């Protein structure tokens, strides 16, 4: 009977040793064991408590889900691109050209991700300003003629031989890490909205101007969502935050209204079947919808897509989900949605765990990655299903695209490192 109180006392003493302590001047004095205030919903700040973790060194379920998505993506990219060489535009490519490059991107991304996993999270915090500066420099370099590679009127890529590198993908990660570092450094003024927000807003505005010059409005939207999400999760005054969100929506509306071709995309999205749009701006969307219609519930069978046979443009990149919908049907699409929902939730859970352990920078970075992958998947799925206007955003971890796969894997490696450090702290170790 006496062993139970002793066990309870031992547990309480262990938790007290793990209790987070803020450096002086951030949130004021806090007693040992006091819970950390962080935002966990859109309505309020709540007191978080440490979450239970398993004893493995990293989240194995997360790793296997990512591996499964990459393997599935290889099959679908092969299926969607196998017939492309029959098109005169791609006549110089071999039938396996795209799937082989996709495989190389996955292999390269896996190797880089392994190296990144070895880097302690505190090193990313120290390197945040430098990484942001490098991303800005590359966004400028890609606009220089004879360096930046143009495709379909957009100059977004730098040729590296084995892959075309897209600086906007690095900019997503750089802004994410910079915003997390910024919120930790400016934690003492987070209730003073303009003092806390305007430097970050200026940084995002500079990145946005460079992205719109490419142009790449889709990447700009993702970066804005990442930055605003980290500001919100970092505890910026909610009322003023929603005012800023309204101003951002208004700014994007003005960008669309002042651009003829962006307005045409909106009109085509509203009525892709009209005579005016069916062979123009609505062509891609209308054929994506035909692909989903042909797939019905269980699909026409793997490899049986007709729309990928030169009817649906960019079937292996932006509209890969339409090929999945045609070949694997509604069931395949629902599996994709469910996997990305699980993935986003799990990454956000790791972020909450880190914040509960007083690793605020690590927690905000993980939650930023969750926002990035979740929001971009949401946009891509919405575009493919005709629920959102067409944007040039790929499906994370699945669509063909070297730099996108590389940076997705790097960001997930950072999340896994955060999770590993969480587990180490929960076992009483140090990071």
N, C-alpha and C positions, 0 to 999 in steps of 0.2 A: 504493500500500500504506500510506502514511503518513497518508492522509486519514481512514481508518477510526478509528484511536485518537483523532485530533483531534475527530472528530464525537462519539465516545462521551464525551470529556471535556467537550465543550460541553453535551451533554444532561445530564450529571451536575451541571454547574454551574447549569443552568437549574432542575433539580429541587431543588437545594439552596436556591435563592432562593425557591422556592414552598413549602418545607418548613414545616409548621405549627409555631407557637410558642405555648405557653399563657402567659397572664398568670401572674405569680408568685403562688403560694398556691393555685392550683386543683389541679394534679396534681404540683406540684414541678418541679424543673428537668428540662428535656428538651433533648437536643441537636438541632441542625438536621438535618432529614431523618428523625428518629425517627418511626415509625408511631404512630398514635393508637389506644389501646385502646378499642374499643366493642363492644357485644354484637351479634352477627350471628345468633345462634341461641339456642335455649332451653337450651343445654348449657354454653356457655363463652364467655369473652372471647377474641377473636383480634386479631392485629395486622392492621389494614387497610392496603391500599396504594391509591394513587390509581387510579381507573378511567378507561378511555379514554372520551373524549367526542368528538362530532362538532363541526364548526366553526360550525353555525348558531347564531343568537343565542338560540334556545329550542328545546325539544323539539317539532318539527313533527308527529311521529307521534302524540304524546300529544294535541295540539290536534285533529288530524283524527279521532282515535278519539272524543274528546268531542263534536265536531260531529256525527259519525255517530250517536252515541247520542241526541243531542238531536233530530235529524231523525227518527230511528226512533221516538222517544218521541212526537213530534207526530202521526205517523201512527197510532200505537196508541192514544193518548189520544182522538183523533178517532173511531177505530173503537169504542172502549169506551164513549164518552159520547154518541154520536150519537142513541141511542134513549132517553136519560134523560128528555127532556121528555114522553114518553108516560106516564111515571109521575106520578101526582097530586102526589107530593112535590116534583117538579121541574117542574111544569106552567108556572110563570112564566118558565122559562128558554127561550131559543132553542136550536135544535139545535146551533149552533156556539158556544154560550156557553163551554163548558169548553175547547175547543181554542183559541179566541181568547185566553182568559185565560192558557192555558198558553203560547201564543206570546208574549204580552206579558211574561210572567215570564221567558222565555228571552231576549227582547230586552233587558229591563231588567237581567237578570243579566249578559249579555254586556257591556253598557256599564259597569256597576259593576266587573266583572272587569277590563276594560281599564284603568280608573283604578287599581284595586288593583295591577295588574301594574307600574305606574310607581313604586310605593312601595318603597324599599329595605327589605330584610328587617330591618336593624338598627332601623328605626323601629317595626316590630311588636314587637320585643323591648322597646323603651322603653315602648310603649303597653300592654304585657300587663296590668299591674294595673288600668289605667283601663278597658280593654275588659272585664275580668272584672267590675269593679264595675258597669258599664253593663248587662251581661247579668243580674247579680243584681237590679238595680233593675227591669228589664223583667219578670223572673220574678215579682217582687212585684206589679208594676202589673197584670199579666194576671189576677191573682186578685181584683182589686177589682171589685165588681159595677158594671155599666153601662160598664165599660171593657173588661174581658176578654169575649170572645165565646164562649158555650157552644154546643157541638154534641154531641148524644148523651150528655149528662151530663158532658162534659169541658169545662173552661174553659182553652183553650190558645192562643187567637188574639186579636190586637188588630187591629181593622179599620182599614186605611189607605186605603180607597176602591178603588184599583186592585188591591189584594191584601189578604188577611188574613195579617198577619205573625205567625209563631210564634216567640216568644222562645226556646223550647227549641233551635231550630236555631242561633241565635246563641250560645246557651250551649255547644253542642258546640265551636264554633270558639274561643270565649273560654277554655274550660277547656283546650283543646289548646295554645293559645299560652301561657297562664299556666303550665301544667305544664312546657312546654319551657323557659320562662324560669326557672322555679323550680329545675329540675334543673341548669341552668347556674350559677345563683347558689349552689346548695348542693352543688356538685360535691365540695367538700372533706370533706363528711360523708356521702357516699353509702354508705360501709361501716357507718356507725353508723345502723342501720336506723330506729329510732324517732325520732331527731333529724332524720333526712332525710325521713321519711314523714308524721309526724303532722300538720304544718301543711297539707300537700297533702290529706291524708285529711279534715281538718276542712273545708277549702274544698269538696271534693266532697260531703261530707255535707250541708252547707248547701244546695248546689244540688239534691241529691237530695230533701231534705225539701220544697223548693218544687215540684219536679217531681211528687212523689207527691201533693201537695195539688191538682194540676190535675184528675185524675191523668194522668201520662204515664210509666209504668214503662219503656216501650220506650226513650225518650230517655235515661232515667237509666241503663239498661244500657249504651247506647252510650257515654255520658260516662264511666262507670266503666271500661269497656274501654280507652278512649282514655287516661285518666289512668294506669291501671295499666301499659298498654303503654309509655308514655313513661317511667315510672319504671323499668321493666325494661330498656328499650333504653338508658336513661341510665346503667345500670350498678349499680342498687341490688342489694345482696346477694341472690343467687338463692334461697338456702334460706329466708330470711325472707320473700322476695317470695311464694313459693309458699304459705307459711303464711298470708300476708295474703289470697292468692287464695282459699284454703279458707274463710277467715272471711267473705269477700265472698259466696261461693256459699251459705254457711250463712245469711247475712243475707237474701239474696234468697229463699231457701227459707222463712224465717220470714215474710217479707212476703206470700208466696203463701198460706201456711197460715193466716195470720190474716185473710185477706180471702175472704169467701164467694164473690164473683163471680170472683175469680182462681182459686180452687179449682175452680169449675164449668168454667172454660175448660180447665184441665188435664184434668179428667175427660172433657170433650167431645173434646179432642184425642186422648185414648186410645181413644175409641170414638165417632166422629162419626156412625156409622150407626145407633146404638141408638134405640129409640123415644123415650127420654127426651131425647136431644140432637139428633136429626135436624132438628127444627123450632125448636131453641133455640140454645144456644151452639155446636153443631156444624153449624149450617145453612150458614154461610159456607164452612167447610172442606170439607164434603161436596160443595157445588156447585163449588168449585175443583177438587176431584178429578174430578168428572164432566167438567169442561171439559178437563182433561188427557187423560182417557180418550177423549173425542170427537175430540181432535186427533190421536191416535195418532202416527205417525212424521212425516208431512209436513203435517198440519193439514187443516182443512176449507176453507181459503182465506181470504185477507185480507177482512175484513168479514163473514165467514160465521158468526161466533160466535152461538150460541143463548143461552148462559149470561149474556151481557151484557144480554139482553133482560129485565131486572128479576128474574132468578133469582139472580145473584151480586151481593151488595151490595159497594159500593166497588170496582167492577171497574176504574175509571179511576185509582184511587189505590193502596191497599194490595195489591190483587189484580190488578194489570195483567199480571203474569206469567202468570196463569191464562188470560187472554184471548190472550196471545201463544202459549201452549201449545195452545189450542184452534184458533186460526186458522193458526199456522205449525208446529204439531206439535213433536215432540221435537227436530227440527233447529233450530227457532227458539230453544227453551229452551237447547240446548247452545251456540248462538252467544252468547246473553246471558251464560251462565256463563263461557265462554272470554274474552269481552271484559272482564268484570270481573276475572277472574284476571290478564289481561295488564295492565290498568290499575293494579291494586294492586301488582303486581310492579314495574312501571315507576316508580311513585311511590316505593316503598321503595328502588329503585335510586338515584333522585335524592337521597334522604335519606342513603344510605350514601356517595354521592359527596361531599356537602357535609361530612359528618363527616370523611372522609378528607382534605378540604382545610382542616380545623380550624375549620369553621363549624358548631359543635356545636348552637347554637340552631336554625339553619336546618335542619340535618339531622334534629333531633328533631321539628320542625314538619312537615317533609315526611313523615316516617315516621308521625307522628300522623294526618295526612290519609289516608295509605294504610290505616292501621288503621280509621279512621272509615268510609271508603267500602267497604273490603273486608268489614268486620264487618257493617255495615248491609245490604249486598247479600246476604251469607251468611244473615242472619236472615230477610230478606224472601223470598229464594228457598226457604229451608227451610220457612217458614210456608206459602207457596203450595203446596209439594209435600207438605205434611202431615208433614214430618220434625220440625217444631218447633211448640210451642203458638202459637196466634194472638196476634200482637202488632201494635200500631198503628204499624208502621214502613214507610215507603215505599221503593221501589226507587230508589236514587240516580240522578239525571239523567234518569229515565224516567217515574216516576209523576207524576200531576198534583199540583201543590202549589207555590204561588208562593215562599214563603220557603225551602222546601227546595231548589228549583232555584237560587235566588239565592245561598244560602250554599254550596251545592256548587260553583258557578262561582267564587265568591270564594275558596274554599279552594284550588281548582285553579289560580287565577291566582297565588296565593302560591307554590304549588309551581313553576309556570313561572318565576316571578321567581327562586326559589332556583336552578333549573336554569340560568337565564341568568347568574346571578352565579357559579355553578360554572364555566361555560364561560369567563367573563371571567378568573377566577383561573387556570384552566388555560392561558390564553394569556399569562399573566404580568401581567395587569392588577390593579387594586384595586377593592374594593367599599366 
